[in-house]
Amino acid sequence: MRCATGRRFRILTLVDQFNRACPVLEADLSLTGQRAATTLERLAKTCGIPQVITVDHGSEFISKALDLWCHEHSVKLDFILRGKPVENAYIESFNGRLRDEFLNVNEFLSLNDARAKQETWRRDYNEQRPHGALGDLTPREYTRTDQKSGLPKLEFSSSNWS
């Protein structure tokens, strides 16, 4: 995706496989393994530390910084097979929605404008939209009603949106 200034940006996306919530969207001009690790550290304070993170083979996910963070927190990185995005199905589905419902229908004046708009969209996705797979509850409602909810199992993705 591009801002009105012509600058391309990337979005780091995370989805909890249990409740389909998106705890964070990180937009920036580039995304590194250190940025992914920093994002996870910030999320750990509010969402807990996941046991497993499913990722593809993007450079930000095979980085030493993310590997170190996962090792220090006893998190398993579960790499999908190359060329098999279906193994990361929740995030692929989420990224399709993000593209169709947000990226393709908005114009972004700047990176900060994109960040503000994506946070509004993320909150709506988590708090207002029922999901068929969750019995037509929103991710927030589903988490409140299910007493078995524990540590998140995250799917992690980073994409260039062009």
ABEGO torsion letter per residue (X at the ends): XBBAAGBBBBBBBBBBAAAGBBABBBBBABBBAAAAAAAAAAAAAAAEBBABBBBBABAAAABAAAAAAAAAAGBBBBBBBBGBAAAAAAAAAAAAAAAAAAAAABBBABAAAAAAAAAAAAAAAAAABBBAAAGGBBAAAAAAABAABBBBBBBBBBBBBX
